[in-house]
Amino acid sequence: MARLVKKEAQAPMAVKVGSETKWICMCGLSNNQPFCDGSHKKTADEAAGKVYRYHKDGTRTEVIDASHG
Protein backbone atom coordinates (compact mmCIF):
# COMPACT_ATOMS: atom_id res chain seq x y z
CA MET A 1 0.00 0.00 0.00
CA ALA A 2 1.32 3.46 -0.88
CA ARG A 3 0.64 6.58 1.12
CA LEU A 4 1.32 10.27 0.48
CA VAL A 5 2.19 12.19 3.63
CA LYS A 6 2.66 15.96 3.74
CA LYS A 7 5.83 16.95 5.61
CA GLU A 8 6.94 20.56 6.00
CA ALA A 9 10.04 20.21 8.20
CA GLN A 10 13.39 20.91 6.56
CA ALA A 11 15.63 19.77 9.39
CA PRO A 12 15.89 16.86 11.80
CA MET A 13 14.86 16.87 15.46
CA ALA A 14 17.53 16.29 18.09
CA VAL A 15 16.64 13.78 20.81
CA LYS A 16 18.93 13.30 23.82
CA VAL A 17 19.41 9.68 24.92
CA GLY A 18 21.56 9.85 28.03
CA SER A 19 24.66 11.76 26.99
CA GLU A 20 24.17 10.90 23.30
CA THR A 21 22.18 12.89 20.72
CA LYS A 22 20.11 11.07 18.10
CA TRP A 23 18.78 12.94 15.06
CA ILE A 24 15.25 12.00 14.01
CA CYS A 25 14.14 12.57 10.41
CA MET A 26 11.34 15.13 10.20
CA CYS A 27 11.35 15.71 6.42
CA GLY A 28 10.39 12.13 5.54
CA LEU A 29 13.16 11.67 2.97
CA SER A 30 15.73 9.69 4.98
CA ASN A 31 16.54 6.18 3.77
CA ASN A 32 17.46 5.37 7.37
CA GLN A 33 14.07 6.03 9.03
CA PRO A 34 13.44 7.07 11.71
CA PHE A 35 16.96 8.51 11.79
CA CYS A 36 18.29 11.41 9.73
CA ASP A 37 20.71 10.65 6.88
CA GLY A 38 21.05 14.25 5.64
CA SER A 39 18.39 13.93 2.92
CA HIS A 40 16.66 17.08 4.24
CA LYS A 41 19.39 19.10 2.49
CA LYS A 42 17.49 18.42 -0.77
CA THR A 43 14.65 20.63 0.56
CA ALA A 44 16.76 23.79 1.04
CA ASP A 45 15.61 25.46 -2.18
CA GLU A 46 11.92 24.55 -2.00
CA ALA A 47 9.62 27.50 -2.67
CA ALA A 48 7.19 28.46 0.10
CA GLY A 49 3.61 27.43 -0.56
CA LYS A 50 4.51 24.76 -3.14
CA VAL A 51 4.22 20.99 -2.77
CA TYR A 52 6.85 18.60 -4.12
CA ARG A 53 7.00 14.87 -4.79
CA TYR A 54 10.42 13.31 -4.28
CA HIS A 55 11.28 10.28 -6.40
CA LYS A 56 13.47 7.28 -5.54
CA ASP A 57 16.06 8.38 -8.12
CA GLY A 58 16.66 11.62 -6.13
CA THR A 59 14.71 13.92 -8.43
CA ARG A 60 11.63 15.91 -7.47
CA THR A 61 8.65 17.39 -9.26
CA GLU A 62 6.24 20.09 -8.19
CA VAL A 63 2.74 18.80 -7.51
CA ILE A 64 0.19 20.79 -9.47
CA ASP A 65 -3.22 21.05 -7.82
CA ALA A 66 -5.68 20.41 -10.65
CA SER A 67 -8.58 21.76 -8.59
CA HIS A 68 -7.16 25.30 -8.85
CA GLY A 69 -6.70 25.40 -12.59
Predicted model as a PDB file, atoms N, CA, C, CB and O in Angstrom, pLDDT in the B-factor column:
MODEL        1                                                                  
ATOM      1  N   MET A   1       0.847  -1.170   0.000  1.00 80.00           N  
ATOM      2  CA  MET A   1       0.000   0.000   0.000  1.00 80.00           C  
ATOM      3  C   MET A   1       0.897   1.239   0.000  1.00 80.00           C  
ATOM      4  CB  MET A   1      -0.966  -0.005   1.224  1.00 80.00           C  
ATOM      5  O   MET A   1       1.870   1.305   0.751  1.00 80.00           O  
ATOM      6  N   ALA A   2       0.575   2.199  -0.826  1.00 80.00           N  
ATOM      7  CA  ALA A   2       1.316   3.457  -0.882  1.00 80.00           C  
ATOM      8  C   ALA A   2       0.535   4.524  -0.141  1.00 80.00           C  
ATOM      9  CB  ALA A   2       1.582   3.888  -2.348  1.00 80.00           C  
ATOM     10  O   ALA A   2      -0.685   4.446  -0.002  1.00 80.00           O  
ATOM     11  N   ARG A   3       1.261   5.518   0.328  1.00 84.00           N  
ATOM     12  CA  ARG A   3       0.637   6.576   1.117  1.00 84.00           C  
ATOM     13  C   ARG A   3       1.413   7.874   0.858  1.00 84.00           C  
ATOM     14  CB  ARG A   3       0.619   6.212   2.654  1.00 84.00           C  
ATOM     15  O   ARG A   3       2.643   7.881   0.900  1.00 84.00           O  
ATOM     16  N   LEU A   4       0.704   8.953   0.597  1.00 83.00           N  
ATOM     17  CA  LEU A   4       1.321  10.270   0.476  1.00 83.00           C  
ATOM     18  C   LEU A   4       1.132  10.989   1.798  1.00 83.00           C  
ATOM     19  CB  LEU A   4       0.708  11.091  -0.710  1.00 83.00           C  
ATOM     20  O   LEU A   4       0.019  11.079   2.315  1.00 83.00           O  
ATOM     21  N   VAL A   5       2.232  11.501   2.343  1.00 87.00           N  
ATOM     22  CA  VAL A   5       2.194  12.188   3.628  1.00 87.00           C  
ATOM     23  C   VAL A   5       2.830  13.560   3.449  1.00 87.00           C  
ATOM     24  CB  VAL A   5       2.927  11.364   4.741  1.00 87.00           C  
ATOM     25  O   VAL A   5       3.946  13.664   2.940  1.00 87.00           O  
ATOM     26  N   LYS A   6       2.141  14.596   3.855  1.00 90.00           N  
ATOM     27  CA  LYS A   6       2.662  15.956   3.737  1.00 90.00           C  
ATOM     28  C   LYS A   6       3.590  16.240   4.911  1.00 90.00           C  
ATOM     29  CB  LYS A   6       1.506  16.995   3.685  1.00 90.00           C  
ATOM     30  O   LYS A   6       3.185  16.148   6.070  1.00 90.00           O  
ATOM     31  N   LYS A   7       4.834  16.586   4.605  1.00 94.00           N  
ATOM     32  CA  LYS A   7       5.833  16.947   5.614  1.00 94.00           C  
ATOM     33  C   LYS A   7       6.345  18.335   5.268  1.00 94.00           C  
ATOM     34  CB  LYS A   7       7.013  15.899   5.675  1.00 94.00           C  
ATOM     35  O   LYS A   7       6.627  18.615   4.103  1.00 94.00           O  
ATOM     36  N   GLU A   8       6.468  19.205   6.257  1.00 94.00           N  
ATOM     37  CA  GLU A   8       6.944  20.558   6.003  1.00 94.00           C  
ATOM     38  C   GLU A   8       8.299  20.840   6.626  1.00 94.00           C  
ATOM     39  CB  GLU A   8       5.948  21.548   6.512  1.00 94.00           C  
ATOM     40  O   GLU A   8       8.932  21.840   6.289  1.00 94.00           O  
ATOM     41  N   ALA A   9       8.758  19.985   7.524  1.00 96.00           N  
ATOM     42  CA  ALA A   9      10.041  20.213   8.198  1.00 96.00           C  
ATOM     43  C   ALA A   9      11.191  20.101   7.206  1.00 96.00           C  
ATOM     44  CB  ALA A   9      10.235  19.210   9.353  1.00 96.00           C  
ATOM     45  O   ALA A   9      11.158  19.286   6.284  1.00 96.00           O  
ATOM     46  N   GLN A  10      12.201  20.928   7.410  1.00 96.00           N  
ATOM     47  CA  GLN A  10      13.388  20.907   6.555  1.00 96.00           C  
ATOM     48  C   GLN A  10      14.651  20.630   7.354  1.00 96.00           C  
ATOM     49  CB  GLN A  10      13.526  22.227   5.814  1.00 96.00           C  
ATOM     50  O   GLN A  10      15.758  20.904   6.889  1.00 96.00           O  
ATOM     51  N   ALA A  11      14.491  20.093   8.543  1.00 97.00           N  
ATOM     52  CA  ALA A  11      15.634  19.774   9.392  1.00 97.00           C  
ATOM     53  C   ALA A  11      15.232  18.661  10.349  1.00 97.00           C  
ATOM     54  CB  ALA A  11      16.127  21.031  10.173  1.00 97.00           C  
ATOM     55  O   ALA A  11      14.046  18.477  10.624  1.00 97.00           O  
ATOM     56  N   PRO A  12      16.208  17.917  10.859  1.00 98.00           N  
ATOM     57  CA  PRO A  12      15.893  16.855  11.804  1.00 98.00           C  
ATOM     58  C   PRO A  12      15.625  17.395  13.205  1.00 98.00           C  
ATOM     59  CB  PRO A  12      17.024  15.851  11.848  1.00 98.00           C  
ATOM     60  O   PRO A  12      15.878  18.564  13.496  1.00 98.00           O  
ATOM     61  N   MET A  13      15.107  16.519  14.067  1.00 98.00           N  
ATOM     62  CA  MET A  13      14.860  16.874  15.458  1.00 98.00           C  
ATOM     63  C   MET A  13      15.891  16.146  16.319  1.00 98.00           C  
ATOM     64  CB  MET A  13      13.395  16.510  15.891  1.00 98.00           C  
ATOM     65  O   MET A  13      16.075  14.936  16.194  1.00 98.00           O  
ATOM     66  N   ALA A  14      16.551  16.890  17.185  1.00 98.00           N  
ATOM     67  CA  ALA A  14      17.535  16.293  18.094  1.00 98.00           C  
ATOM     68  C   ALA A  14      16.820  15.694  19.300  1.00 98.00           C  
ATOM     69  CB  ALA A  14      18.581  17.348  18.550  1.00 98.00           C  
ATOM     70  O   ALA A  14      15.955  16.328  19.903  1.00 98.00           O  
ATOM     71  N   VAL A  15      17.196  14.459  19.643  1.00 98.00           N  
ATOM     72  CA  VAL A  15      16.645  13.780  20.813  1.00 98.00           C  
ATOM     73  C   VAL A  15      17.816  13.294  21.651  1.00 98.00           C  
ATOM     74  CB  VAL A  15      15.699  12.589  20.404  1.00 98.00           C  
ATOM     75  O   VAL A  15      18.668  12.550  21.166  1.00 98.00           O  
ATOM     76  N   LYS A  16      17.858  13.715  22.912  1.00 97.00           N  
ATOM     77  CA  LYS A  16      18.928  13.300  23.823  1.00 97.00           C  
ATOM     78  C   LYS A  16      18.594  11.940  24.419  1.00 97.00           C  
ATOM     79  CB  LYS A  16      19.138  14.349  24.948  1.00 97.00           C  
ATOM     80  O   LYS A  16      17.505  11.740  24.957  1.00 97.00           O  
ATOM     81  N   VAL A  17      19.527  11.016  24.321  1.00 92.00           N  
ATOM     82  CA  VAL A  17      19.410   9.684  24.924  1.00 92.00           C  
ATOM     83  C   VAL A  17      20.625   9.539  25.833  1.00 92.00           C  
ATOM     84  CB  VAL A  17      19.342   8.517  23.822  1.00 92.00           C  
ATOM     85  O   VAL A  17      21.718   9.195  25.383  1.00 92.00           O  
ATOM     86  N   GLY A  18      20.415   9.805  27.111  1.00 96.00           N  
ATOM     87  CA  GLY A  18      21.556   9.854  28.030  1.00 96.00           C  
ATOM     88  C   GLY A  18      22.462  11.004  27.639  1.00 96.00           C  
ATOM     89  O   GLY A  18      22.018  12.150  27.556  1.00 96.00           O  
ATOM     90  N   SER A  19      23.718  10.708  27.400  1.00 97.00           N  
ATOM     91  CA  SER A  19      24.660  11.755  26.986  1.00 97.00           C  
ATOM     92  C   SER A  19      24.819  11.805  25.467  1.00 97.00           C  
ATOM     93  CB  SER A  19      26.025  11.527  27.642  1.00 97.00           C  
ATOM     94  O   SER A  19      25.620  12.584  24.951  1.00 97.00           O  
ATOM     95  N   GLU A  20      24.069  10.987  24.761  1.00 97.00           N  
ATOM     96  CA  GLU A  20      24.167  10.905  23.304  1.00 97.00           C  
ATOM     97  C   GLU A  20      22.996  11.631  22.649  1.00 97.00           C  
ATOM     98  CB  GLU A  20      24.208   9.433  22.844  1.00 97.00           C  
ATOM     99  O   GLU A  20      21.889  11.638  23.187  1.00 97.00           O  
ATOM    100  N   THR A  21      23.236  12.241  21.487  1.00 97.00           N  
ATOM    101  CA  THR A  21      22.182  12.894  20.721  1.00 97.00           C  
ATOM    102  C   THR A  21      21.862  12.055  19.495  1.00 97.00           C  
ATOM    103  CB  THR A  21      22.598  14.330  20.312  1.00 97.00           C  
ATOM    104  O   THR A  21      22.760  11.669  18.746  1.00 97.00           O  
ATOM    105  N   LYS A  22      20.586  11.776  19.295  1.00 97.00           N  
ATOM    106  CA  LYS A  22      20.108  11.074  18.097  1.00 97.00           C  
ATOM    107  C   LYS A  22      19.327  12.078  17.268  1.00 97.00           C  
ATOM    108  CB  LYS A  22      19.219   9.818  18.462  1.00 97.00           C  
ATOM    109  O   LYS A  22      18.594  12.900  17.818  1.00 97.00           O  
ATOM    110  N   TRP A  23      19.477  12.019  15.961  1.00 98.00           N  
ATOM    111  CA  TRP A  23      18.785  12.943  15.063  1.00 98.00           C  
ATOM    112  C   TRP A  23      17.672  12.185  14.360  1.00 98.00           C  
ATOM    113  CB  TRP A  23      19.767  13.579  14.030  1.00 98.00           C  
ATOM    114  O   TRP A  23      17.924  11.212  13.649  1.00 98.00           O  
ATOM    115  N   ILE A  24      16.434  12.638  14.564  1.00 98.00           N  
ATOM    116  CA  ILE A  24      15.247  11.999  14.008  1.00 98.00           C  
ATOM    117  C   ILE A  24      14.805  12.744  12.743  1.00 98.00           C  
ATOM    118  CB  ILE A  24      14.099  11.967  15.055  1.00 98.00           C  
ATOM    119  O   ILE A  24      14.685  13.969  12.739  1.00 98.00           O  
ATOM    120  N   CYS A  25      14.568  11.986  11.679  1.00 98.00           N  
ATOM    121  CA  CYS A  25      14.139  12.571  10.407  1.00 98.00           C  
ATOM    122  C   CYS A  25      12.757  13.199  10.567  1.00 98.00           C  
ATOM    123  CB  CYS A  25      14.122  11.500   9.283  1.00 98.00           C  
ATOM    124  O   CYS A  25      11.825  12.556  11.050  1.00 98.00           O  
ATOM    125  N   MET A  26      12.635  14.447  10.162  1.00 98.00           N  
ATOM    126  CA  MET A  26      11.344  15.133  10.200  1.00 98.00           C  
ATOM    127  C   MET A  26      10.859  15.506   8.797  1.00 98.00           C  
ATOM    128  CB  MET A  26      11.440  16.386  11.066  1.00 98.00           C  
ATOM    129  O   MET A  26       9.712  15.916   8.623  1.00 98.00           O  
ATOM    130  N   CYS A  27      11.744  15.361   7.785  1.00 96.00           N  
ATOM    131  CA  CYS A  27      11.352  15.709   6.420  1.00 96.00           C  
ATOM    132  C   CYS A  27      10.709  14.536   5.694  1.00 96.00           C  
ATOM    133  CB  CYS A  27      12.558  16.196   5.639  1.00 96.00           C  
ATOM    134  O   CYS A  27       9.991  14.732   4.714  1.00 96.00           O  
ATOM    135  N   GLY A  28      10.961  13.316   6.167  1.00 95.00           N  
ATOM    136  CA  GLY A  28      10.392  12.131   5.543  1.00 95.00           C  
ATOM    137  C   GLY A  28      11.210  11.546   4.417  1.00 95.00           C  
ATOM    138  O   GLY A  28      10.794  10.558   3.811  1.00 95.00           O  
ATOM    139  N   LEU A  29      12.366  12.122   4.115  1.00 95.00           N  
ATOM    140  CA  LEU A  29      13.158  11.673   2.970  1.00 95.00           C  
ATOM    141  C   LEU A  29      14.280  10.706   3.319  1.00 95.00           C  
ATOM    142  CB  LEU A  29      13.737  12.850   2.283  1.00 95.00           C  
ATOM    143  O   LEU A  29      14.862  10.107   2.415  1.00 95.00           O  
ATOM    144  N   SER A  30      14.602  10.533   4.578  1.00 96.00           N  
ATOM    145  CA  SER A  30      15.727   9.686   4.982  1.00 96.00           C  
ATOM    146  C   SER A  30      15.511   8.236   4.569  1.00 96.00           C  
ATOM    147  CB  SER A  30      15.938   9.769   6.492  1.00 96.00           C  
ATOM    148  O   SER A  30      14.409   7.703   4.697  1.00 96.00           O  
ATOM    149  N   ASN A  31      16.564   7.605   4.077  1.00 94.00           N  
ATOM    150  CA  ASN A  31      16.537   6.178   3.767  1.00 94.00           C  
ATOM    151  C   ASN A  31      16.861   5.354   4.995  1.00 94.00           C  
ATOM    152  CB  ASN A  31      17.519   5.852   2.645  1.00 94.00           C  
ATOM    153  O   ASN A  31      16.902   4.125   4.934  1.00 94.00           O  
ATOM    154  N   ASN A  32      17.091   6.032   6.117  1.00 96.00           N  
ATOM    155  CA  ASN A  32      17.463   5.372   7.367  1.00 96.00           C  
ATOM    156  C   ASN A  32      16.427   5.680   8.452  1.00 96.00           C  
ATOM    157  CB  ASN A  32      18.877   5.820   7.822  1.00 96.00           C  
ATOM    158  O   ASN A  32      16.789   5.905   9.607  1.00 96.00           O  
ATOM    159  N   GLN A  33      15.143   5.693   8.087  1.00 96.00           N  
ATOM    160  CA  GLN A  33      14.071   6.029   9.026  1.00 96.00           C  
ATOM    161  C   GLN A  33      14.150   5.173  10.288  1.00 96.00           C  
ATOM    162  CB  GLN A  33      12.703   5.851   8.357  1.00 96.00           C  
ATOM    163  O   GLN A  33      14.440   3.981  10.185  1.00 96.00           O  
ATOM    164  N   PRO A  34      13.910   5.715  11.443  1.00 97.00           N  
ATOM    165  CA  PRO A  34      13.440   7.074  11.707  1.00 97.00           C  
ATOM    166  C   PRO A  34      14.577   8.076  11.863  1.00 97.00           C  
ATOM    167  CB  PRO A  34      12.587   7.086  12.947  1.00 97.00           C  
ATOM    168  O   PRO A  34      14.341   9.223  12.241  1.00 97.00           O  
ATOM    169  N   PHE A  35      15.808   7.655  11.576  1.00 98.00           N  
ATOM    170  CA  PHE A  35      16.963   8.509  11.795  1.00 98.00           C  
ATOM    171  C   PHE A  35      17.299   9.346  10.563  1.00 98.00           C  
ATOM    172  CB  PHE A  35      18.156   7.669  12.188  1.00 98.00           C  
ATOM    173  O   PHE A  35      17.019   8.947   9.433  1.00 98.00           O  
ATOM    174  N   CYS A  36      17.895  10.495  10.793  1.00 98.00           N  
ATOM    175  CA  CYS A  36      18.291  11.415   9.729  1.00 98.00           C  
ATOM    176  C   CYS A  36      19.528  10.882   9.004  1.00 98.00           C  
ATOM    177  CB  CYS A  36      18.566  12.825  10.301  1.00 98.00           C  
ATOM    178  O   CYS A  36      20.462  10.392   9.639  1.00 98.00           O  
ATOM    179  N   ASP A  37      19.528  10.982   7.669  1.00 98.00           N  
ATOM    180  CA  ASP A  37      20.712  10.649   6.880  1.00 98.00           C  
ATOM    181  C   ASP A  37      21.187  11.842   6.054  1.00 98.00           C  
ATOM    182  CB  ASP A  37      20.418   9.463   5.963  1.00 98.00           C  
ATOM    183  O   ASP A  37      22.023  11.692   5.164  1.00 98.00           O  
ATOM    184  N   GLY A  38      20.650  13.033   6.353  1.00 97.00           N  
ATOM    185  CA  GLY A  38      21.054  14.252   5.642  1.00 97.00           C  
ATOM    186  C   GLY A  38      20.205  14.556   4.417  1.00 97.00           C  
ATOM    187  O   GLY A  38      20.446  15.557   3.741  1.00 97.00           O  
ATOM    188  N   SER A  39      19.223  13.723   4.116  1.00 96.00           N  
ATOM    189  CA  SER A  39      18.392  13.927   2.923  1.00 96.00           C  
ATOM    190  C   SER A  39      17.623  15.237   2.945  1.00 96.00           C  
ATOM    191  CB  SER A  39      17.421  12.788   2.777  1.00 96.00           C  
ATOM    192  O   SER A  39      17.225  15.734   1.891  1.00 96.00           O  
ATOM    193  N   HIS A  40      17.403  15.811   4.135  1.00 96.00           N  
ATOM    194  CA  HIS A  40      16.661  17.075   4.238  1.00 96.00           C  
ATOM    195  C   HIS A  40      17.364  18.208   3.491  1.00 96.00           C  
ATOM    196  CB  HIS A  40      16.478  17.462   5.708  1.00 96.00           C  
ATOM    197  O   HIS A  40      16.736  19.217   3.169  1.00 96.00           O  
ATOM    198  N   LYS A  41      18.639  18.055   3.216  1.00 96.00           N  
ATOM    199  CA  LYS A  41      19.387  19.098   2.491  1.00 96.00           C  
ATOM    200  C   LYS A  41      18.810  19.317   1.095  1.00 96.00           C  
ATOM    201  CB  LYS A  41      20.879  18.719   2.388  1.00 96.00           C  
ATOM    202  O   LYS A  41      18.975  20.392   0.518  1.00 96.00           O  
ATOM    203  N   LYS A  42      18.127  18.294   0.542  1.00 95.00           N  
ATOM    204  CA  LYS A  42      17.486  18.420  -0.772  1.00 95.00           C  
ATOM    205  C   LYS A  42      16.349  19.434  -0.743  1.00 95.00           C  
ATOM    206  CB  LYS A  42      16.958  17.061  -1.239  1.00 95.00           C  
ATOM    207  O   LYS A  42      15.949  19.935  -1.794  1.00 95.00           O  
ATOM    208  N   THR A  43      15.819  19.749   0.447  1.00 96.00           N  
ATOM    209  CA  THR A  43      14.654  20.632   0.564  1.00 96.00           C  
ATOM    210  C   THR A  43      15.027  22.105   0.689  1.00 96.00           C  
ATOM    211  CB  THR A  43      13.826  20.227   1.755  1.00 96.00           C  
ATOM    212  O   THR A  43      14.140  22.957   0.728  1.00 96.00           O  
ATOM    213  N   ALA A  44      16.307  22.420   0.752  1.00 95.00           N  
ATOM    214  CA  ALA A  44      16.765  23.787   1.043  1.00 95.00           C  
ATOM    215  C   ALA A  44      16.232  24.830   0.058  1.00 95.00           C  
ATOM    216  CB  ALA A  44      18.274  23.827   1.038  1.00 95.00           C  
ATOM    217  O   ALA A  44      15.985  25.970   0.450  1.00 95.00           O  
ATOM    218  N   ASP A  45      16.053  24.464  -1.197  1.00 96.00           N  
ATOM    219  CA  ASP A  45      15.613  25.457  -2.179  1.00 96.00           C  
ATOM    220  C   ASP A  45      14.138  25.316  -2.567  1.00 96.00           C  
ATOM    221  CB  ASP A  45      16.465  25.354  -3.415  1.00 96.00           C  
ATOM    222  O   ASP A  45      13.724  25.816  -3.613  1.00 96.00           O  
ATOM    223  N   GLU A  46      13.349  24.640  -1.735  1.00 95.00           N  
ATOM    224  CA  GLU A  46      11.919  24.554  -1.998  1.00 95.00           C  
ATOM    225  C   GLU A  46      11.273  25.935  -1.852  1.00 95.00           C  
ATOM    226  CB  GLU A  46      11.250  23.538  -1.045  1.00 95.00           C  
ATOM    227  O   GLU A  46      11.634  26.709  -0.965  1.00 95.00           O  
ATOM    228  N   ALA A  47      10.327  26.228  -2.723  1.00 94.00           N  
ATOM    229  CA  ALA A  47       9.615  27.502  -2.665  1.00 94.00           C  
ATOM    230  C   ALA A  47       8.460  27.401  -1.673  1.00 94.00           C  
ATOM    231  CB  ALA A  47       9.095  27.907  -4.069  1.00 94.00           C  
ATOM    232  O   ALA A  47       7.751  26.395  -1.635  1.00 94.00           O  
ATOM    233  N   ALA A  48       8.279  28.436  -0.880  1.00 92.00           N  
ATOM    234  CA  ALA A  48       7.185  28.462   0.103  1.00 92.00           C  
ATOM    235  C   ALA A  48       5.844  28.331  -0.607  1.00 92.00           C  
ATOM    236  CB  ALA A  48       7.225  29.768   0.942  1.00 92.00           C  
ATOM    237  O   ALA A  48       5.633  28.920  -1.667  1.00 92.00           O  
ATOM    238  N   GLY A  49       4.947  27.564  -0.021  1.00 90.00           N  
ATOM    239  CA  GLY A  49       3.608  27.426  -0.560  1.00 90.00           C  
ATOM    240  C   GLY A  49       3.468  26.406  -1.679  1.00 90.00           C  
ATOM    241  O   GLY A  49       2.363  26.193  -2.178  1.00 90.00           O  
ATOM    242  N   LYS A  50       4.570  25.769  -2.087  1.00 93.00           N  
ATOM    243  CA  LYS A  50       4.510  24.760  -3.141  1.00 93.00           C  
ATOM    244  C   LYS A  50       4.641  23.375  -2.523  1.00 93.00           C  
ATOM    245  CB  LYS A  50       5.620  24.995  -4.200  1.00 93.00           C  
ATOM    246  O   LYS A  50       5.174  23.223  -1.424  1.00 93.00           O  
ATOM    247  N   VAL A  51       4.153  22.374  -3.232  1.00 93.00           N  
ATOM    248  CA  VAL A  51       4.218  20.988  -2.770  1.00 93.00           C  
ATOM    249  C   VAL A  51       5.064  20.210  -3.777  1.00 93.00           C  
ATOM    250  CB  VAL A  51       2.775  20.355  -2.616  1.00 93.00           C  
ATOM    251  O   VAL A  51       4.910  20.371  -4.987  1.00 93.00           O  
ATOM    252  N   TYR A  52       5.950  19.373  -3.268  1.00 95.00           N  
ATOM    253  CA  TYR A  52       6.849  18.604  -4.124  1.00 95.00           C  
ATOM    254  C   TYR A  52       6.703  17.112  -3.865  1.00 95.00           C  
ATOM    255  CB  TYR A  52       8.299  19.037  -3.904  1.00 95.00           C  
ATOM    256  O   TYR A  52       6.402  16.686  -2.749  1.00 95.00           O  
ATOM    257  N   ARG A  53       6.922  16.326  -4.911  1.00 94.00           N  
ATOM    258  CA  ARG A  53       6.996  14.873  -4.794  1.00 94.00           C  
ATOM    259  C   ARG A  53       8.454  14.496  -5.075  1.00 94.00           C  
ATOM    260  CB  ARG A  53       5.986  14.140  -5.795  1.00 94.00           C  
ATOM    261  O   ARG A  53       9.018  14.856  -6.108  1.00 94.00           O  
ATOM    262  N   TYR A  54       9.045  13.766  -4.133  1.00 94.00           N  
ATOM    263  CA  TYR A  54      10.419  13.305  -4.284  1.00 94.00           C  
ATOM    264  C   TYR A  54      10.405  11.863  -4.781  1.00 94.00           C  
ATOM    265  CB  TYR A  54      11.199  13.423  -2.942  1.00 94.00           C  
ATOM    266  O   TYR A  54       9.657  11.024  -4.280  1.00 94.00           O  
ATOM    267  N   HIS A  55      11.243  11.594  -5.772  1.00 91.00           N  
ATOM    268  CA  HIS A  55      11.284  10.283  -6.405  1.00 91.00           C  
ATOM    269  C   HIS A  55      12.488   9.481  -5.907  1.00 91.00           C  
ATOM    270  CB  HIS A  55      11.333  10.429  -7.933  1.00 91.00           C  
ATOM    271  O   HIS A  55      13.466  10.050  -5.423  1.00 91.00           O  
ATOM    272  N   LYS A  56      12.407   8.162  -6.029  1.00 88.00           N  
ATOM    273  CA  LYS A  56      13.465   7.283  -5.541  1.00 88.00           C  
ATOM    274  C   LYS A  56      14.808   7.551  -6.203  1.00 88.00           C  
ATOM    275  CB  LYS A  56      13.078   5.848  -5.760  1.00 88.00           C  
ATOM    276  O   LYS A  56      15.852   7.259  -5.618  1.00 88.00           O  
ATOM    277  N   ASP A  57      14.799   8.105  -7.420  1.00 92.00           N  
ATOM    278  CA  ASP A  57      16.059   8.382  -8.115  1.00 92.00           C  
ATOM    279  C   ASP A  57      16.693   9.706  -7.670  1.00 92.00           C  
ATOM    280  CB  ASP A  57      15.824   8.408  -9.621  1.00 92.00           C  
ATOM    281  O   ASP A  57      17.712  10.119  -8.225  1.00 92.00           O  
ATOM    282  N   GLY A  58      16.094  10.378  -6.665  1.00 86.00           N  
ATOM    283  CA  GLY A  58      16.658  11.618  -6.134  1.00 86.00           C  
ATOM    284  C   GLY A  58      16.103  12.881  -6.760  1.00 86.00           C  
ATOM    285  O   GLY A  58      16.409  13.981  -6.300  1.00 86.00           O  
ATOM    286  N   THR A  59      15.294  12.748  -7.800  1.00 93.00           N  
ATOM    287  CA  THR A  59      14.710  13.925  -8.434  1.00 93.00           C  
ATOM    288  C   THR A  59      13.414  14.301  -7.721  1.00 93.00           C  
ATOM    289  CB  THR A  59      14.450  13.669  -9.939  1.00 93.00           C  
ATOM    290  O   THR A  59      12.889  13.536  -6.912  1.00 93.00           O  
ATOM    291  N   ARG A  60      12.918  15.474  -8.031  1.00 95.00           N  
ATOM    292  CA  ARG A  60      11.634  15.907  -7.471  1.00 95.00           C  
ATOM    293  C   ARG A  60      10.840  16.638  -8.535  1.00 95.00           C  
ATOM    294  CB  ARG A  60      11.840  16.813  -6.230  1.00 95.00           C  
ATOM    295  O   ARG A  60      11.404  17.192  -9.480  1.00 95.00           O  
ATOM    296  N   THR A  61       9.534  16.634  -8.373  1.00 95.00           N  
ATOM    297  CA  THR A  61       8.645  17.386  -9.258  1.00 95.00           C  
ATOM    298  C   THR A  61       7.673  18.165  -8.390  1.00 95.00           C  
ATOM    299  CB  THR A  61       7.884  16.441 -10.252  1.00 95.00           C  
ATOM    300  O   THR A  61       7.325  17.742  -7.287  1.00 95.00           O  
ATOM    301  N   GLU A  62       7.242  19.303  -8.898  1.00 95.00           N  
ATOM    302  CA  GLU A  62       6.243  20.087  -8.192  1.00 95.00           C  
ATOM    303  C   GLU A  62       4.877  19.466  -8.442  1.00 95.00           C  
ATOM    304  CB  GLU A  62       6.273  21.575  -8.640  1.00 95.00           C  
ATOM    305  O   GLU A  62       4.548  19.107  -9.573  1.00 95.00           O  
ATOM    306  N   VAL A  63       4.087  19.342  -7.389  1.00 92.00           N  
ATOM    307  CA  VAL A  63       2.742  18.802  -7.508  1.00 92.00           C  
ATOM    308  C   VAL A  63       1.810  19.946  -7.888  1.00 92.00           C  
ATOM    309  CB  VAL A  63       2.282  18.110  -6.180  1.00 92.00           C  
ATOM    310  O   VAL A  63       1.725  20.956  -7.190  1.00 92.00           O  
ATOM    311  N   ILE A  64       1.121  19.770  -8.998  1.00 85.00           N  
ATOM    312  CA  ILE A  64       0.185  20.788  -9.473  1.00 85.00           C  
ATOM    313  C   ILE A  64      -1.209  20.386  -8.995  1.00 85.00           C  
ATOM    314  CB  ILE A  64       0.235  20.937 -11.048  1.00 85.00           C  
ATOM    315  O   ILE A  64      -1.652  19.260  -9.220  1.00 85.00           O  
ATOM    316  N   ASP A  65      -1.885  21.306  -8.344  1.00 71.00           N  
ATOM    317  CA  ASP A  65      -3.224  21.054  -7.819  1.00 71.00           C  
ATOM    318  C   ASP A  65      -4.233  21.324  -8.932  1.00 71.00           C  
ATOM    319  CB  ASP A  65      -3.520  21.942  -6.559  1.00 71.00           C  
ATOM    320  O   ASP A  65      -4.521  22.479  -9.245  1.00 71.00           O  
ATOM    321  N   ALA A  66      -4.761  20.273  -9.522  1.00 57.00           N  
ATOM    322  CA  ALA A  66      -5.683  20.411 -10.653  1.00 57.00           C  
ATOM    323  C   ALA A  66      -6.981  21.121 -10.277  1.00 57.00           C  
ATOM    324  CB  ALA A  66      -6.003  19.048 -11.221  1.00 57.00           C  
ATOM    325  O   ALA A  66      -7.659  21.662 -11.150  1.00 57.00           O  
ATOM    326  N   SER A  67      -7.336  21.127  -8.990  1.00 56.00           N  
ATOM    327  CA  SER A  67      -8.582  21.763  -8.587  1.00 56.00           C  
ATOM    328  C   SER A  67      -8.503  23.287  -8.629  1.00 56.00           C  
ATOM    329  CB  SER A  67      -8.959  21.312  -7.201  1.00 56.00           C  
ATOM    330  O   SER A  67      -9.527  23.957  -8.501  1.00 56.00           O  
ATOM    331  N   HIS A  68      -7.300  23.846  -8.806  1.00 52.00           N  
ATOM    332  CA  HIS A  68      -7.159  25.304  -8.850  1.00 52.00           C  
ATOM    333  C   HIS A  68      -6.872  25.801 -10.268  1.00 52.00           C  
ATOM    334  CB  HIS A  68      -6.041  25.754  -7.904  1.00 52.00           C  
ATOM    335  O   HIS A  68      -6.485  26.957 -10.440  1.00 52.00           O  
ATOM    336  N   GLY A  69      -7.047  24.977 -11.261  1.00 45.00           N  
ATOM    337  CA  GLY A  69      -6.699  25.396 -12.595  1.00 45.00           C  
ATOM    338  C   GLY A  69      -7.837  25.374 -13.474  1.00 45.00           C  
ATOM    339  O   GLY A  69      -7.712  25.704 -14.653  1.00 45.00           O  
TER     340      GLY A  69                                                      
ENDMDL                                                                          
END                                                                             
